[in-house]
Amino acid sequence: MENVIKIKNLCKKYKDFELKNINLEIKKGTIMGLIGENGAGKSTTIKSILNVINRDKGIIKIFGLDNIKDEKEIKQDIGVVLDDSFLSEYLTPMDINKIMKRFYKNWDEKLYFKYIEDFKLPKNKLSKDFSSGMKMKLKIATAISHHPKLLILDEPTSGLDPVVRSEILDIFRDFILDEEHSILISSHITSDLEHIADYITLINKGGILFSKSRDEIIEQYGIVKCSKDEFLSINQKDYIKYRKNKYEYDVLVENKNEFRKKYNISVIDKPTIEDLMLIYIKGDK
């Protein structure tokens, strides 16, 4: 399967933070979810991909092109939604249309206003007077109305109510239906990623802890619920990390079926993405 984004040995050092040797591939026709704590390196990775910040080392290819040398060409085919506003809040949807059709050669005015109508956004109202959900819908309408091949989204559903979040996730599903489009989405709302992501990448302290398919995470990984005595009987090589709770241990294993064959411990739960992240980051080895 063709790579839409390929990152090799990406490094970026700040005074109090360092992005270390990030290697990541995003396949055409898929959604990659990027998870991790605040300050883990998600936004730095996204800004490096977009060439908003200068990297110290590494190679980033988008559509097979260099993201610095071929930046202008690449950005014609990328739609971006960042956590902070990308346009003045003193613009109306009508104003945004006038601006965007000057920048994007494939800007689709009819499609844009279809989204504006579908989202029930007032065309002549300043976006500063929109609700959080309306502002995000406006950002998304703007990001996808020039027919991009790739969407890069930083916390697109943060702070939105469940109904609006569901509507927005449906838009993302529709976007990749033809398997010609791809999405990279950073989100703290891991339950959203469980619904739409094909792959999950966990970043912690500037490095990637894992990058796996959602199906592999849900079907192969397991969380073993066990007593202290049962935990002490488990070989350290047979689990990734564990968390000690008040009455039991939660032990993360990479292959629950193999584990079940080896140990007489019956309670093995399917992990959520949030469970996985918490044990990977907060657990002990």
N, C-alpha and C positions, 0 to 999 in steps of 0.2 A: 504494500500500500504506500502511495506517495506521501512524502513528508511536506506539510505546509510550513512548519517551523522546525528548524534544527539548530539547537544551541550546543556549542562545544566549548567546554572549559571557560565559561563566563566567570569573570572575577571583577569585583568592584569593592574598593576599600574606603571606608570613611573613618573618622576619628574613633568612633565607638561602635562600629559595625563593619562586618566584612561579608560579602557574598563570595562563596568559595567554590570554584570549579563546578559550576552548574552545567549539567549535561541533560538535555531534554529534547524529545522529539514529539511532535504533534502531527497526527495522520490526517490526511484529507478525508472529509466526511465525518469527522468525529468531534466530540466535545471533551475537552480536557478541563477538569476542575483542579484549581490550585488552592490548597488549604494550608493553614498554619496560624500560629499566634500573631498578634500585632507585633510588628518589628522583626518578623522571621525572615523577610526578604521577598515577599510576594510582589509588593509594589515596585521594589527596586528591579526585580526581574522583568516586570511588565514595562517599566520605563526604559530599561535597556533594550528590550525588543523594539520599542517604538523610537529608539534613539533620542529620547528626551534627555537622558543623562549619558555622559561619556563613560564607557567601560574601561577598565584598566587592562583587561586581557580577554581573549576569547573570540569566537566566531559565531555570528548569528546569521542564518540564512532564512529568508522568507520567500516562498514560491521558488526556491532555488537561487534567489538573488541575495547579494550582500546588503544588509539593512542600513549600511552607511552610504556606500557608493551608489546604490540604486534606490535610495530612500524615496525620492520623488515619485518614481514609477510604482514602487511598492504601496505607498500610501493611498494611491488611487483605488486600490483593491482591498483596503482595510477599513472597517468601521470600528470606532472606539467609543467606549463609554467608561469614563473615569469617575471616581467617587466625588471629586470636586468638580464644580461646574466648568465646562469647556467654553461657554459663551456667556456674554454679559446677561445678567438677569433683567436688564432693561431693554431686552429685545422681545418682540412678539414672535409667534410661529411664522407669521408673514415675513417679518424681517429676516428670520433665519433662512427661509427659502431663498430670498434675494441674495443673501451672502453665499450660501452653499452652491448655488448653481454657477457661481463664478469660479469656484475652486475645483469642483469635480466634473470631469468631462462626461461621466455617466449619470449625473444627477437626474433623478426622475421626479419631476414636479408633481405629476399625477399620483404616483405612488406615495409621495410624502404627504400630500393632502388627503389621500385615502386613509393613511394611518392617523392623521390629525382628526379626521372625522370619526374613524372607528374608535379612537381613544377618547372621543368627546372632549377634545381640547379646544378652547376658544381661540380663534385665529388671530384676533387683534388685542388680546390681553397680554400684558407684560408677564414674562415667566416668573418674575419675583413674587407675583401674587398667586402662583400655582401651589397646590399641595405637593407634598413630597412625592406621592405617586404620580401626579400629573407631570412633575418635572422629570421624573425618570422615564415616563412614557415619551416625553418630548425628546429626551436624549436618544432613546432607542430609535424613534422614528427618524431622527436626523442621521443616526449612525448607519441605518440600513437602506436609506433611500437613494444611495448611489450604486446599489447592486454590488456590494463588496463580496469578495470570496471568503474573507475571514473577519470574524468579530473578536475584538479583545475587550473584555469587560472586567472592571474592577469594582466589586461589591455592588452589582446592579440591583439587587433586591433588598439591600440593607435598609432597615427602618420602615419597610412597607408592610401593609396589612396583608393577611393571608390571601384575600381575594385578588388583590392587585398582583401579588407575587405569582399566583397561579396563572393569571393572564399573561404576565411577562414570560414565564417559563414556557407557555404554549407558543409564544412568538419564536423563542429560541428553537423549540422542537421543529416548528415549521421551516425555519431557516435552513436546517441541515437535512431536510427530507430527501432532497435529490442527490445526496451524498457527494455533491460538488462543493459544498460550503463547510467551514469549520469554525469552532468557537474555542477560545481560551477564556475561562471565567474564574476569577478569584472571588471566593466567598467565605464568610464566616458561618453562613447558614448551610451547614452540611446536609441537612435534610433536603434542601433544594437540589444539591448535587446528586443525591441518591436517586432522584427522579429523572435527571436529564443527562448526567455525565457518563461518558463511555470509559474514561480513564481518570484516575485521581493521582495527583502528585502532592506529597507532603513536604513542605520546606520548614526547617527548624534551625535557628541560629545561623542562617546564611548558607545552609547546605541541604541537599535533597536526601530525605530519609528513605523514601520509596516513591516509585512511579509505576502504578499497576492498573490493570483494568478493573472497573467496578465489579464485574462479575467474579473475577478472581478473588477480590477482597471479600465479597459477600459469601461465595460458595466454598472457598478453600480455608480462609482464616477462621479461627474460632477463639472464643473466650471461655476458658475452663474455670468453672466455679468449684472451688475445693476448700477443704479444711487445711489447717496448718500442717497436720501430719501428712495429708495427701500431697501438699505442696512440697514438703521436704523430701518426698519420695521421687520427685520429678528431676531428671537430669537437666542441668542448666542448658545443655546444648539443644534440648527439645522445646524450648520456648524462647520468645523474643524478649518480652519484658513482663513484669507483673505489678499489680497494685494491691497493697494490703488494706482491706477494709475492716470494719469493726468486728464482723463475725466470720469473714471468709477471705479468700484470696481470689483475685481476678487475674488469670494467667493468659497472655496472648500467645497463641500458637499459629504457625504459618500453614500447617496442613492438619486440619482437625481429624481427618479420616486415618491418617498414619498414627496420629497421637492416640486415637481411640483403640487402635490395634495393640499398641504398646502398653497402655496403662488402663487399669480398671477404674476409670473415673467417668461417670455417665453424663454429668451435666456439662455440656459444651454448647454455648450460645452462638448464634450468628452475630457478628459484630456490626454495629452501625459505623458509618464513617467517623462520627464523633467519638464513639468508643475507641476506635483504632487510633485516632489522633491523640486522645487523652493518655492512653497507655504508652504509646510511642514516646510522647513528650514528657509526661509526668511519672511514668513508671520506673521501676528499678530493675536491674539486671542481676 
